[in-house]
């Protein structure tokens, strides 16, 4: 999808052992079509799938580390 004119792209920062940090606000669409919106200035997107608030991060990744 091309970027709209006069609109800056969203910055996504991938962290090594944590969430992807996305400049907000955002609207996320999950595999089943559920729409999740957040108006926060930075949104943490879960990458480990342990979050009870998936696709948003709830810091569950801190409890257990993934094996390397």
SEVEXMAR-539398 format. One record per residue: residue number from 1; residue in three letters; chain; x, y negated, z negated of N, C-alpha, C, CB in turn. Coordinates in pm, 1 decimal, decimal comma. Atoms other than C-alpha are relative to their C-alpha. Glycine has a CB too. Layout:
% residues N
+------+------+-------+----------+----------+----------+----------+----------+----------+----------+----------+----------+----------+----------+----------+
! resi ! resn ! chain !       nx !       ny !       nz !      cax !      cay !      caz !       cx !       cy !       cz !      cbx !      cby !      cbz !
+------+------+-------+----------+----------+----------+----------+----------+----------+----------+----------+----------+----------+----------+----------+
!  NUM !  ALA !     A !        X !        Y !        Z !        X !        Y !        Z !        X !        Y !        Z !        X !        Y !        Z !
...
+------+------+-------+----------+----------+----------+----------+----------+----------+----------+----------+----------+----------+----------+----------+
//
This chain:
% residues 68
+------+------+-------+----------+----------+----------+----------+----------+----------+----------+----------+----------+----------+----------+----------+
! resi ! resn ! chain !       nx !       ny !       nz !      cax !      cay !      caz !       cx !       cy !       cz !      cbx !      cby !      cbz !
+------+------+-------+----------+----------+----------+----------+----------+----------+----------+----------+----------+----------+----------+----------+
!    1 !  UNK !     A !     84,9 !    116,6 !      0,0 !      0,0 !      0,0 !      0,0 !     90,3 !   -124,1 !      0,0 !    -97,1 !      0,8 !   -122,8 !
!    2 !  UNK !     A !    -85,4 !    119,6 !     -5,1 !    162,0 !   -332,4 !    100,5 !    -35,0 !    -99,8 !   -110,5 !    -12,5 !    -67,9 !    136,6 !
!    3 !  UNK !     A !     21,3 !    104,5 !    100,5 !    204,9 !   -615,5 !   -148,1 !    -77,0 !   -115,0 !     63,8 !    135,9 !    -50,2 !    -58,9 !
!    4 !  UNK !     A !     79,7 !    111,6 !    -50,4 !    -52,4 !   -891,1 !   -105,6 !     86,2 !   -125,0 !     11,0 !   -121,4 !    -26,2 !    -91,4 !
!    5 !  UNK !     A !    -76,5 !    124,8 !    -11,6 !     82,9 !  -1227,2 !     14,3 !     -8,7 !    -82,6 !   -129,1 !    -51,3 !    -83,1 !    119,6 !
!    6 !  UNK !     A !     -6,9 !     86,7 !    118,6 !    190,1 !  -1465,0 !   -268,3 !    -17,2 !     77,2 !   -130,7 !   -106,2 !   -108,3 !      8,8 !
!    7 !  UNK !     A !     11,5 !    -79,5 !    122,2 !    188,7 !  -1179,9 !   -519,3 !    129,7 !     74,5 !    -23,1 !   -118,9 !     98,8 !      8,3 !
!    8 !  UNK !     A !   -124,6 !    -66,1 !     35,5 !    497,7 !  -1054,0 !   -697,3 !    -27,1 !    147,6 !    -30,9 !     66,7 !    -70,3 !   -121,1 !
!    9 !  UNK !     A !     18,7 !   -141,3 !     34,5 !    545,5 !   -677,2 !   -730,4 !      9,6 !     20,3 !   -150,8 !    104,2 !     87,7 !     72,1 !
!   10 !  UNK !     A !     -8,7 !    -35,7 !    142,0 !    497,5 !   -518,1 !  -1073,1 !    135,4 !     64,2 !    -25,4 !   -116,2 !     96,3 !    -42,0 !
!   11 !  UNK !     A !   -127,0 !    -61,6 !     38,6 !    818,8 !   -422,3 !  -1250,9 !    -30,5 !    120,7 !    -87,2 !     92,9 !   -101,7 !    -75,2 !
!   12 !  UNK !     A !     11,8 !   -122,6 !     77,5 !    839,4 !    -66,0 !  -1384,2 !    140,4 !     38,7 !    -45,7 !    -67,6 !    115,3 !     83,6 !
!   13 !  UNK !     A !   -128,6 !    -37,6 !     56,1 !   1124,8 !     26,8 !  -1616,4 !    -12,8 !    142,9 !    -51,2 !     44,5 !    -98,5 !   -114,1 !
!   14 !  UNK !     A !      1,4 !   -138,8 !     44,0 !   1190,3 !    400,5 !  -1655,5 !    101,8 !     17,5 !   -111,4 !     29,7 !     96,4 !    117,8 !
!   15 !  UNK !     A !    -89,8 !    -23,0 !    112,3 !   1338,1 !    495,9 !  -1991,8 !     41,4 !    147,1 !     -2,3 !    -67,4 !    -40,7 !   -134,1 !
!   16 !  UNK !     A !    -54,7 !   -135,8 !     -3,9 !   1551,2 !    806,9 !  -2045,8 !    -86,7 !    100,7 !    -75,0 !    139,6 !      0,7 !    -57,9 !
!   17 !  UNK !     A !     75,4 !    -95,3 !     81,7 !   1356,1 !    975,4 !  -2326,6 !   -130,0 !    -58,8 !    -53,5 !     85,1 !     47,5 !   -115,5 !
!   18 !  UNK !     A !    122,3 !     63,7 !     47,0 !   1045,6 !    762,1 !  -2353,4 !    -92,0 !    -34,4 !    114,9 !     32,4 !   -124,7 !    -79,1 !
!   19 !  UNK !     A !    100,8 !     33,3 !    -99,9 !    767,5 !    596,8 !  -2159,2 !     55,4 !    -84,3 !    114,9 !   -114,0 !    -73,0 !    -65,6 !
!   20 !  UNK !     A !    -25,5 !     96,7 !   -106,4 !    770,5 !    406,9 !  -1832,8 !    -65,9 !   -129,6 !    -45,6 !    -55,9 !     49,1 !    141,5 !
!   21 !  UNK !     A !     52,6 !    130,3 !     42,8 !    724,6 !     37,9 !  -1916,7 !    -40,5 !    -78,8 !    123,7 !    105,6 !    -79,4 !    -84,8 !
!   22 !  UNK !     A !     55,3 !     67,5 !   -116,5 !    502,5 !   -148,2 !  -1670,4 !    -46,9 !   -138,8 !    -40,6 !   -116,4 !     81,6 !     61,8 !
!   23 !  UNK !     A !     49,3 !    135,0 !     26,3 !    446,7 !   -522,8 !  -1659,8 !   -149,5 !     -1,8 !     26,3 !     73,9 !   -106,3 !     88,0 !
!   24 !  UNK !     A !    146,3 !      0,3 !    -10,2 !     74,4 !   -571,9 !  -1720,4 !    -51,2 !   -132,9 !     48,9 !    -63,2 !     32,9 !   -133,9 !
!   25 !  UNK !     A !    101,8 !   -101,5 !     26,4 !   -205,4 !   -615,9 !  -1685,3 !     -0,4 !    105,9 !    109,2 !   -138,5 !    -64,4 !    -11,4 !
!   26 !  UNK !     A !      3,0 !   -109,2 !    -95,9 !   -263,3 !   -281,3 !  -1514,4 !   -135,3 !     69,2 !      0,3 !    110,0 !    100,3 !    -30,7 !
!   27 !  UNK !     A !    114,1 !    -89,1 !    -12,4 !   -539,3 !    -53,7 !  -1393,1 !     56,7 !    132,1 !     50,2 !   -111,9 !    -58,3 !     97,1 !
!   28 !  UNK !     A !    -52,1 !   -132,6 !    -34,2 !   -447,6 !    316,3 !  -1387,1 !   -116,3 !     90,5 !     36,9 !     81,9 !     60,7 !   -117,7 !
!   29 !  UNK !     A !    100,3 !    -98,2 !    -38,2 !   -643,8 !    588,9 !  -1211,4 !     62,1 !    137,6 !    -19,8 !    -48,5 !    -20,8 !    148,4 !
!   30 !  UNK !     A !    -53,0 !   -132,6 !     29,9 !   -591,2 !    942,5 !  -1346,3 !    -42,3 !    100,3 !    107,8 !    -47,7 !     46,9 !   -139,0 !
!   31 !  UNK !     A !     29,7 !   -104,0 !    -98,3 !   -608,8 !   1269,1 !  -1149,5 !   -149,7 !     26,5 !     14,9 !     70,3 !    128,0 !    -38,3 !
!   32 !  UNK !     A !    143,6 !    -28,4 !     -6,1 !   -974,2 !   1316,0 !  -1240,5 !    -84,8 !   -122,1 !     35,7 !    -46,0 !     55,2 !   -132,1 !
!   33 !  UNK !     A !     71,1 !    120,6 !    -41,9 !  -1063,5 !    961,1 !  -1130,8 !    -34,2 !    -97,0 !   -111,5 !   -123,9 !     38,4 !     68,0 !
!   34 !  UNK !     A !     23,7 !     90,3 !    112,6 !  -1085,7 !    806,9 !  -1477,7 !     85,1 !   -125,5 !     17,5 !     32,1 !     70,0 !   -135,5 !
!   35 !  UNK !     A !    -71,3 !    127,1 !    -11,9 !   -990,4 !    438,4 !  -1471,0 !     33,6 !    -50,0 !   -140,2 !    -84,8 !   -105,6 !     78,4 !
!   36 !  UNK !     A !    -48,7 !     50,6 !    128,1 !   -779,1 !    312,3 !  -1762,3 !     56,9 !   -138,4 !     25,7 !    107,7 !     96,0 !    -64,2 !
!   37 !  UNK !     A !    -50,4 !    135,4 !    -18,5 !   -721,3 !    -62,4 !  -1789,2 !     66,9 !    -49,2 !   -128,4 !   -114,2 !    -95,4 !     41,7 !
!   38 !  UNK !     A !    -66,8 !     63,2 !    113,6 !   -489,7 !   -262,0 !  -2012,5 !     39,5 !   -140,8 !     40,9 !    124,8 !     82,3 !    -46,3 !
!   39 !  UNK !     A !    -35,4 !    139,4 !    -29,3 !   -444,2 !   -638,7 !  -2028,9 !    125,1 !    -43,4 !    -76,2 !   -116,8 !    -92,8 !    -34,8 !
!   40 !  UNK !     A !   -123,5 !     31,6 !     72,0 !   -124,2 !   -617,6 !  -2236,9 !    107,0 !    -46,4 !     98,1 !     49,9 !    122,7 !    -80,4 !
!   41 !  UNK !     A !   -103,7 !     50,3 !    -90,3 !    185,0 !   -790,3 !  -2096,8 !    100,9 !    108,3 !     37,8 !     72,5 !   -117,3 !    -64,1 !
!   42 !  UNK !     A !    -79,5 !   -118,1 !    -34,9 !    378,3 !   -459,0 !  -2107,5 !    -81,0 !    122,3 !    -43,5 !    143,7 !     -2,7 !    -69,1 !
!   43 !  UNK !     A !     75,7 !   -121,0 !     27,0 !    209,0 !   -119,6 !  -2087,4 !     97,5 !    117,8 !      2,4 !   -115,9 !     19,3 !    104,1 !
!   44 !  UNK !     A !    -85,2 !   -118,4 !      7,3 !    384,5 !    203,1 !  -2194,3 !    -77,9 !    118,4 !     57,2 !     46,0 !     28,3 !   -147,4 !
!   45 !  UNK !     A !     64,0 !   -111,5 !    -68,9 !    295,1 !    488,5 !  -1959,7 !     72,6 !    128,9 !    -38,1 !      0,8 !    -21,3 !    155,1 !
!   46 !  UNK !     A !    -58,3 !   -124,4 !     49,2 !    354,4 !    837,4 !  -2105,5 !     59,5 !     80,7 !    114,8 !   -105,5 !     83,2 !    -74,3 !
!   47 !  UNK !     A !    -63,9 !    -87,1 !    -98,9 !    600,5 !   1057,1 !  -1914,2 !     12,8 !    143,3 !    -50,3 !    137,5 !    -54,2 !     36,4 !
!   48 !  UNK !     A !    -19,0 !   -133,9 !     56,5 !    610,4 !   1357,5 !  -2151,6 !   -130,8 !     78,8 !     -9,9 !     63,3 !    -10,7 !   -137,5 !
!   49 !  UNK !     A !    134,6 !    -59,5 !      7,5 !    233,1 !   1430,4 !  -2152,9 !    -35,6 !     53,1 !   -138,4 !    -11,4 !    112,2 !     99,9 !
!   50 !  UNK !     A !     34,0 !    -38,5 !    137,6 !    230,8 !   1473,7 !  -2534,0 !    -96,2 !    -99,1 !    -65,2 !    126,8 !     11,2 !    -84,2 !
!   51 !  UNK !     A !     80,3 !    107,1 !     58,4 !     34,7 !   1154,5 !  -2595,5 !   -146,5 !     40,6 !    -12,4 !     12,1 !   -127,0 !     83,9 !
!   52 !  UNK !     A !    143,5 !    -21,1 !     17,3 !   -314,1 !   1185,2 !  -2739,1 !    -79,6 !   -107,1 !     74,5 !    -36,8 !     -0,5 !   -149,3 !
!   53 !  UNK !     A !     63,5 !    109,3 !    -74,5 !   -389,3 !    863,7 !  -2545,8 !     41,9 !      2,6 !    147,4 !     36,5 !   -136,3 !    -63,1 !
!   54 !  UNK !     A !    -49,2 !    -12,1 !   -136,3 !   -248,9 !    993,3 !  -2214,2 !   -101,9 !    -57,0 !     98,9 !     30,7 !    146,9 !     33,0 !
!   55 !  UNK !     A !   -133,4 !     23,0 !    -51,3 !   -176,5 !    831,2 !  -1970,6 !     79,6 !   -107,5 !    -75,1 !     -9,5 !    -37,0 !    142,5 !
!   56 !  UNK !     A !    -73,1 !    100,0 !     76,8 !    -82,8 !    563,0 !  -2226,0 !     82,7 !     68,6 !   -108,0 !    -96,9 !   -102,8 !    -62,7 !
!   57 !  UNK !     A !    -91,3 !    -57,3 !     98,0 !    206,4 !    634,5 !  -2462,4 !    -45,6 !    -32,4 !   -141,3 !    142,3 !    -51,3 !     22,8 !
!   58 !  UNK !     A !     27,4 !     22,2 !    142,3 !    141,7 !    680,8 !  -2835,0 !    122,4 !     34,1 !    -85,8 !   -121,1 !     84,2 !    -44,8 !
!   59 !  UNK !     A !   -130,9 !    -31,1 !     59,8 !    511,1 !    752,5 !  -2919,2 !     12,4 !    145,1 !    -46,3 !     25,5 !    -91,8 !   -117,4 !
!   60 !  UNK !     A !    -12,1 !   -141,7 !     35,3 !    452,6 !   1129,8 !  -2952,0 !    133,4 !     58,2 !     43,4 !   -113,0 !     79,6 !     62,6 !
!   61 !  UNK !     A !   -129,9 !    -48,4 !    -47,2 !    779,9 !   1177,5 !  -2761,0 !    107,0 !     -8,8 !   -107,7 !     43,9 !    -78,6 !    121,9 !
!   62 !  UNK !     A !    -98,7 !     16,1 !    106,9 !    964,6 !   1071,1 !  -3075,5 !      1,9 !    120,1 !    -94,4 !    -28,7 !   -127,4 !    -78,9 !
!   63 !  UNK !     A !      9,9 !   -111,7 !     93,2 !    847,1 !   1377,5 !  -3271,2 !     80,5 !    119,9 !     45,4 !   -143,8 !     39,8 !    -18,1 !
!   64 !  UNK !     A !    -75,2 !   -112,8 !    -54,6 !   1006,5 !   1636,1 !  -3040,5 !     76,0 !    -49,2 !    122,5 !    -94,5 !    120,2 !     36,4 !
!   65 !  UNK !     A !    -81,1 !     35,5 !   -117,2 !   1283,2 !   1600,7 !  -2784,6 !    -14,9 !    110,4 !    102,2 !    150,6 !    -21,4 !    -37,8 !
!   66 !  UNK !     A !     -0,2 !    -99,0 !   -106,8 !   1268,1 !   1772,4 !  -2448,8 !    137,5 !     64,1 !      8,8 !    -39,5 !    -64,0 !    135,2 !
!   67 !  UNK !     A !   -132,4 !    -61,7 !    -18,2 !   1542,6 !   2028,8 !  -2396,6 !     65,4 !    -51,1 !    127,5 !    -11,5 !    154,1 !      4,4 !
!   68 !  UNK !     A !    -71,8 !     49,5 !   -118,2 !   1811,3 !   1911,4 !  -2154,1 !     12,9 !    106,8 !    106,2 !    138,1 !    -50,3 !    -38,7 !
+------+------+-------+----------+----------+----------+----------+----------+----------+----------+----------+----------+----------+----------+----------+
//
